[in-house]
Amino acid sequence: MIWRENLLLHIKLAATASASLNSQSERKERESEMVGPKYDCLANPLGAVRLTFEKAIASGADPASFDGKDWGAVDLFRQFLFEDGALSHVPILNPTTIKWVQPNTLVRFRGMIQDMLGNEFYAGAYKDGSVWRTNKFMDVCQYPMGSSPDMRIWERRLLYCVPVPGQNSWTESLSEVAMNKTSQQREKRQRMEDDASNHMDLVLVDEFESSPSVKKMRENGHASPSSQSKDSVIEGTSNTNFVTNAERNSLPCLVKIYDCPESELKLNEVFEFVGVLTLDSDVMADKNDQDESSYGFIEDELVHLPPEKVPRLHCLIHRKLDVNDFLHSSPMMEPKPQLVKETRESLLRHLTSILGNDGIAAHLMLLHLLSRVHARIDNVAVGKLSLNLTCLSKESVSVFGNQIRLSVQNLLPFTQCIPLTVNYLNTASLAPKKDYQTNRLIPGVLQLADGSHLIIDETQLETGTLNSTGVENARLLKNLMEFQKVEYNFEYYKMEMIADVQMLILSEGKSNIVPADLVIPFQPSSAASFEVVPAETLEAWRWYLASVRSLPHSIESDMQKVVESDLVAARQADRSLGGQDLSRLLTMGRLMSASFGETSLSLEHWQMVKELERLRRERLK
């Protein structure tokens, strides 16, 4: 029990150190409560937390029963955000908004869980005289804890989250773009006036202005929210562009999770976290003094995450995101066959155009963009369909490759590009690696969110010698291609993490480093044509790709017999066909049906797959 006694002593010291810092804010808060509402979920979320806690205590609840459970605060915020429609009014935390959002206000952060830092103990509840108080959802207590023996030690999880690797700037909503521009105008005015104050007025968009909570935020010096706007696609062939996520010009966030099963949040998953923002650098001040203003007991890990660079978000509500959540809008109707067919045709024309009128390559590209891992049987990732476009030179890839990259970037939320060279393979950090000195997982290029698209450009690859790092990186790429798994290096052991990454290889000859499921010699008959695609058309294509790739699929008994008969006949005609080839044909059949919005394989679509495969094999000869 020595650790518990030290824990209580540490917390009491923290209370003494923080009491004076909070006395002024406490007084202002009490004054505001006398003339206005007791709390504001947006501008004063901790007031709402405190009020619901006091209400629960007044009803006779035992504070000890609240460890790992909600006493009504989360339900209050869930109603505020979703039933009352206030989610769009909550600022999105990013490098722009971090300059003006106020501590202890409600924010949301969209990102990928890049590392899990373990659990943290804190004083969850304590007595202030005869009154029970809580420290939940905060770093520093708002009231002095004194020497009361009535104290409840609770636990919370720490997640290190980053903006989704490769997230494209079009994923911003139009309203967020407008708010971001407004925020930038505000910063420009500040520079022109040489005013150090952060409390200048800001012109808000009408929808945001209508919120009483937001009006109060304006009175307190808050501004309007904006979303992140960044182009994470790696351009060119310079290896200096391939930096880790932590080195990019983006804002990571330390998310503190409460009352949530561990199985609900997993590494590399993408979430939206809504919670209380804390930026107080005093929380991490002077580690030589044993961090007397902090309640956390993971100091060794957090010393490498200063609050001024990695803000803290005490999560009230979280929700897992998928590709659909990054689209601006969806058609006002169900995906009817005719609508899907028209969208498919227009997208296919676009792909054919950028591929120099190569129709076969365009059809295969469409199937590739619709692929995803929908099941795993033993070591087989069912549903993946990687594509290798061959016969591309350094010169042609600068034209067609660039068009392909830009097109994929405009269609999919998360995209990356690797210019594969011997030097890159010998020096890059592809796999995440555990650093036990900082107890951090150092990210690698291949630590990607599900649904990411990765282009590998092999046209720059020349003769050279791979060192041990290069050999290991080549193996990692091959494993991702074949098994959709990435091996994480934990120094004393290695652990395979499953992935779902679409992979497109551009090369002169068939790639041996990353052997794809489909190899097609690229044969353009015209120059790649650049076309300006209307915004509504792009939206329709994005919706189409996101929607139809998630459709369920089945094969009726009659079609099963047809497919089995055709596969047997194909195997007899060509003994070189193996199980992987037959499985790939089934995947292509599934994707062909999905491309038309169908959930079961028809004879017509199966015939289309067989003809497409025949034409592809003709080219390979």
N, C-alpha and C positions, 0 to 999 in steps of 0.2 A: 504493500500500500504506500510505499515511499513515493512512487511516481505520482500517486494521486495527491499526496500532501504537497509535493513540489508544484503540481499542476494548480492547486488551489492558491498557493502562495503567489505563483506567477500571475494568475488572473487578478488577484487582489492588488498586486503591484501595478498591473495594467490599468485597473480601475482608477487608482490614485493618479497615475500619470495622465489619464485621459479626461478626468473630471473637469479640470480647469479649461481644457481645450473645448469642451462642449457646453460649458455654462452659458456662454453668450447665445449660441444657436438654440439651446433649450429655452432660454428666456424669450427669444423671438418667436419660437414655435408656440409657446404658451400664449403669448400676446395675440398671435394670429388666430388661435383657436377661440379667443374671447370675442372676436369680431367677425368670424367667418366659420366655414365648415370645419369640423374636427380633423378631417383629413382630405387629401386629394390624391387619388390613386396614381395620377401621372406625376404631379409635382412633389407629393409628399407620401410616397408609398409606405415608408416606415411608420407614419402616423396611422395608416390603415392596419398595418401589422400589429401595432401596439393596441389599437382599439379592439380588434378582434380577440387579442390575447386577454385583455382585461375583461372582456365580455365572457370569455370562456371560464376564467377564474371566478368571476362573480356568480356563474351558474353552478359553482361547486366542483369544477374539474380539478384534478390533481396535476400539478405541473410535471410530475414524473411520468405521467401517461402521454406527454407530448413528444417524447423522444422518438423520432422517426415517424411522427404522425402530424397531420395538419389539424389545427384547431378552428379552421374556418377562413383563414387568410387567403389560401389558394383559391377556394371557391369564390371568394369575393372578387379576386382579380380575374378569374376565369369568366365570371359574368361581365365584368367591366370590359374585358378585351374582346370577347367573342359574342356574347349575347347583346351587349350594348354597342358593339362595332367600333371600339376605340383602338383596336390594334394598329390601324393605319396612322394614328396620331402619336404613336410611340416612336421616338427617334431611333434610327438604326445606327449603331456604333460603328464608326469607320474613321480613317485618318483625318477626314474633314470635320466630322461632327465632334470628335474628341476635343477639338479646340474650344467649343462653346457649351457643350452639355454640362450641366451642373451635377456635382456629386449628390448622392442620396436621392436621385430622381429615377424614374422608370425608363429603361432603355431596352432595346432588343439587339441581339447579335446573331448574325447568320454565319455559320462556319462549320468546319470539319474538326472532329476530335482528333488531334494529332498526338496527344500524349495523355496518359493518366498518371497523376502524381500521388495517388494514394488518398488516405483519409486524414482529416484534421479534427482535433478535439477543441472544443470551445465551451465557455460558460453559457449554456442555453437559457437557463432561468435562474434567478436569484431573488432574494428579498431586499428591498429598500425600506428598511424599517419594518412595517407590517404589510407592505405592498409588494406583491410579486411583479417582477420585471422580466423582460426577455431580451436577449442579444441576437436572436435569430435574424438572419438576413443582414447582418452588419459586421464590420470589423472592430469598431470601437463602441463601447457602451455609451448610452446617452445619460445614464444616471450613475452616481457612485455606488459601488457594490458594498463598500465598508468591509466589515469583518464577519458578516453574517454566515453562520454555518449552513444555512439553507441555500444550497447551490446545486444545480443540476448540470452535470457535464454531458454534453451531447456531441454528436459526430457528424461531419459532412465530408463529401467527396470533392476532390479537386481535379478539374479537367483543363488541360491546356488546349485551347482551340484557336484555329487560324482561319482566315478567309479561304474558301474552297480553292485548292490549287487549280490554276488555269481558268478560273471563272471569268467569263467574257463580260464586257461592259454593258452589252445590250440587255442583260438580265435585270438592270435597273428598271423600275416602273417609271412611267412618264411623270407622275407626281413627285417621285423622289428626285428625278433629274431636275425638275423645276426648283425644288427645295435646295438642291445642291448648288444650283446657279445662284440662288438668292444668298446662300451662305457665303459663296465666293465673292459676291458683290459686297457683302458686309465686311469681309476681310480686306478688300481693296480700299474701302472707305477708311478703315482703321489705319492702313498704311499711309494713306494720303494725309490724314489728319494727325498722324503720329500720336495716336491716342492709345495708351496702354490698357485702357479699360476694356473689359469683356462684357459690358452691359449695355451695348448700343441696341437701339430698336431695330427691328427687322420686318420687312414687308412680307407677310405670310400669304400663301395661296388661300382662296376663299374657303375651301373645304376645311383646311386646317384651322383657319381663323375662327370658325364657328364654334369651336369647342371651348366651353367655359374653363376647363382645366388648362387649356393652352393659353388662354388670355391671362390666367394667373401666372403661368410660367413667364409670359412676356413681361408682366409687371415685376417679376423677380429677376429679370435680366436674362431669361432663356431665349433661345432662338428656335427656328423651325428645324425639323430633321431633314437629313439627306441620306442617301444610300451610297455605298461605295461605288466608285466608277474607276475601273482599272482594266487594263488589257494585259492579262496574264499569259497570253500566248507567247511562247518563246520564238522570236524571229531571228532570221539570219543563220549564220553558221558559226558564229563566235561562241566558243565554249564558255566565255565569261558570262554569257546569258543564263547558263544553267546553274543557278544558285539554289540553295535550299530555301524552303518556304520562310524560315526565320530570317533570312537575309534580304528578302524582298521588301519592297516599299509598301508594306501592308501592316495592319494593326492586329496583333494577336490579342487574346483575351483569356484571363484565368477565370473560369466559371466554377462557382461553388454550388454544389448540388445538394439538395435536402430531400429527405423522405422519398427516395427513389431506389428501387431494386437495381443491383449492379448489372443484371442481364438486360436492362432497358436501354443502356447506353454503351455502345461499343466503339472501339478504335476505328477511325476512318469514316464513321457515319456522319452525315450532315444533319445538323439540327438548327432550329431557331430557339434561342434562349431569351426569355423575357424576365428581367429582374432589376434589382437595385444596383446602380453603379457606384463604386467607391474608387476614388483616386487619391486618397489621403496618403501622402508620402511618409507621414509620421508613423504609419502602421509598420513600415519597414525600416524605420530609422535606427541607426547605430546598432548593428548586430553584435558589436563588442560588448554591449550592455545587456546582452541576452534578450534583445527585442522587447523591452518593457512596455511598449505601447501596443503590443499585438496580442491577440488571443490565440493565434494559431500555434500548433506544435509540430510544424514541418518547416522550421526556419532554414535548415540546411538546404532544402530544395528551393524555397521561395526567395532566398537571398539572390538568386540568379534571375529573378523576375521582378525588377523594381516597378512599383505601381505607376510611375510616370511614363513607363514604356509599355507595361502590360497591365491595363486596367483590370479591376476585379468586378465581376458581376455576380451578385447573389441571386441565384435563379429561383424565381417563383413558379414559372411555367415553362415547359419545354415541349417542342413537338418535332418529330422527325420529318425531314423534307425529302422530296424526290424531285425529279426533273420538272414535273408539272408545276411545282411551286415556284419555279424560276421563270415561268412564262408570264407575259403581261396579261394576256386574256385568252379566252377560248371562245369558239363560235357559240352562238346562242342556241345551239341545237345539238342533238345527239349525233354521233359520228355515223350518219346515214350512208349507205353504200354509194349513192350518186355523188355526195359531197366528198367522200374519201377518194373516189375514182378520179374526180376532177382535180383534186389537190395532188394526187399521185402523178397524174399526167403532166401537170405543170412543173412539179419538182423534177420529174424525169427529163423533161425538156431542158431544164436548167442544167442538170448534171451532164447531159449529152453535150450541151453547148460549151461548158467549161472544159470538157474532155475532148475537144476537137472533133466533135461529131462521131465519137466512138460509142455506138449504141450498146454494144456488149459490155464494155467497161462501165457504162452508166448504169445498166441494169444491175450488175454485180455490186456497184458502189451503193445503190439504193438498198439492196439486201444487207450489205455490210452495216450501213447506218441504222438499220432496224434491229440488228442483232443484240442479244443480251444473254447472260447466263441465267436460265430459268430453272435449272436443276443440276444437281451433282450426283453422279453415280460412280461410286468408288473414287477413282482419281480423274474422272472425266467431267469436264465442265460442259454440260449440255446446253446448246443454244449459241455458243460463241461462233463467230464467222470472221476471222481475220482475213485481210486481203493484201496481196502483193502485186502492185503494178510494176511490170518489168519493161525493159527497152527504153528506159529514161536515162538520158545523159545529163552531165552537169549543165549543159546549155538548155536542154528542153525542160529540165526540172525548174529552172529559174522562171519559166513561163507557166507551164502547166502545173508544176508543183505549187507555185505561189497561188495560182487560182484555186487549186484544190484546198489548200490550207485556209485561204480567206473564206471560201464557201463553207467549209466545215465549221469554221469559227463563227460564222453568222447563223448557222443552223443549230448548233449544240451549245449548251451552257458551259461545259467544262472541256477545254481542249489544250493539248500540249504538243510540242514538236521537238524532236531530238535530231539534230544533224550528226549522224553517226560517223565518227572518224576514229582512227587508231588512238590518237591523242586523247580524245574524249573518253573512250573506253578505259584507257590507262589511268585516267585522273578523276573521273566522275564518281560521285557517291550516289549510287542508284538505290541501295537498300538502306532502310533506317538502321541505326546502330545505337545501342544503349551505352551511355556515358555514366559510369557508376560514381565518378567523382562529383558530378552535379546531380546525379540521379535523374537525368533527363534522357529522353529518346531523341537522338539527333535525326531529323527527318532526311529522307532520301528522295530522289527524283521520282521513284516508282511508288511512293506513298500517295496514292490517288483515291479520290472518292469514287464509289460505284457510279457507272454511267459516264465516266470520263472517256475522252477520245484521244488517242496517242498516235501521232504521225512520226514514223522513223524514216529519215532521209539517208539512204545508203549511197547516194550518188557521189558523195564526197569521200567515200572510203577508198583508200589506196593501200598499196602493199606496205606492210610494217610488221613489227613484232609486238605481241601483247605481253605485258608483264602479268604478275599474279593478279593484280587488281583488274586488268583488262579481261583476263580469262574468267574471273568471277563475275564481272559485269555482263559478259556475253552469256554466261550460264543463267544469270538472273533474267535477262531479256527473253531467253529461250523458254524458261520455265513459265514466265508470265504469258507468253504466246501459247504454249501448249496446254498448260494446266490452269491458267488464270489464278496463279498464286505468287506471292512475293515472300522471299525468305528474309526475316528480320534477324539481325545479328545481336544477340544478347551476350556476347563475349564468351561466356561459358557454355552456351548452347545456342541453337538456332531454332526459330519457330516460323512455320509457314502460315501466312495470313491470306485468306481467300480474297480475290479481287474480281471486278467485273469491268474490264477496260477494253474498249474497241481499239484494235490495232491495225493501222494501215502502213504498209511498207512501200516506199518508192525506191526502186533500184534499177541498175542496168541489167543485171542478170538475176536469176532466182536467188533469193536471199538464203544463205546457209546459216547465218547467225540467228535469224528469227524466221524459221520456216512457217509460212502462213497456211491457213486452211485452203485458201483459194489463190492460185497464181494465174494471172492473165497478162499476156504480152500486150502492151499498150500500143494501139495503132490509130492515131488520129489522122483524119483525112482533111482537116482544115486547122487553121490557127485557133488558139483558145480565144473565145470572144468574151469581152468584158461587158456586162450588162448591169444597169442600175435597177435593182429590184425594188418595187414599192414596199413600203413598210408593212402594209396590210398583207401582202403576199408572203413576206418573210414570216409574219406572225402565223399565217395559215400553215406554212411548211413546218415551223417549229411545233405547232400544236399537233400536226399530223404525225411527225416522227415520235413525239412523246406519247401520243395516245395509242397508236396502233401497235407499237412495240410492246405494250403492256397487256394486249388482248390475250385471253386464254385461248388454248388451241387443243383440238382433238382430231382423231382420224376415225371415221366411221368404219364399221366392220367390212363393208363392201370395198371401200377404198384401201383398207389394209391388205386385202387379198391382191388388189391390183398392184400396189406398191411392192409387196413381197415378191410377186411374180416378176415385175420389172427389175428388181434388184438382183434376183437370182439369174435372170437372163443377162444382165450387165456383167455379173461376175463370171459367167460362163464364156462370154464374148471376150473378156479381158481379165486374165488371171492376175494381172498386176494390181487390180483393185482390192483394197483391204477393208477391214472393218471401219476404219476412220473415213474412208471415201464414201461408204454406204451411209454412215451416220451423217456425214456432211450433206448428202443429197436429201436426207430427211429434214435436216435443219433448213436447207434452202426451200424445201416444200412448205415448211411451216412459215418461213418469212415471206414467201411469195403470197400465201393466203392472207397473212397479216397486212401486206402492202395494199391489198384491196379491201381491208376492213373485215375480212372473213375470219371466223373462229374455227372452221373445220376445213380440211384439205379437199378441194374438188378435183375432178378429173382434168378439167381445163387448166387449172393452175399447176397440177403435176406434170402435164404435158409441156407447159411453158418451161418448167425447171429442166426437164430432160432435153429440150431443144437448146436451152441456154448452155447446158453442160456440154452438149455435142459441139456447139460452136466454139466454146472455150477450148475443148480438147483438140479441135481442128487447128486452132492457132498454136497450140503447144507443139504440134508436129513440125 
